[in-house]
Amino acid sequence: MAKQDQKGAGKSGKGKKFKKRERKNVPFGIAHIQASFNNTIVTLTDPMGNTISWKSSGSLGFRGSRKGTPFAAQQAAQNAANMARDHGLRAVDVRVAGPGSGRESAIRALAAAGIEVKSIRDVTPVPHNGCRPPKRRRV
């Protein structure tokens, strides 16, 4: 009897009031693609760098070595593009970083999703003999 009273005690008559997510109107943006060997992250931002939408291979449910595949990168880019198109995104500059296998397929998926790709830039950080690299793998 007491348990039933406790369950209903916290609930009020009406549900929670959620603020409706605002729809930004951003016609032009930047697509950041971070492609590592293990995962691919696609982030679509406005020109200032504020995130409009993002997806990664891992967030879509790919696990293990399948996260690093071109197909997983394509799915991530497609989902991120569809979310960004709701905010009015029509054209992007693409900035690709990392050595992963999902680089090209992510760019192709953005174009196929109806977002015009204006330019592609490789922004992979290259060390100028800075840090000492990790010791070689022994397999």
Helices and strands as residue ranges (DSSP letters): H 2-9, E 28-35, E 40-45, E 51-56, G 58-60, G 64-68, H 70-85, E 91-97, H 103-112, E 116-122
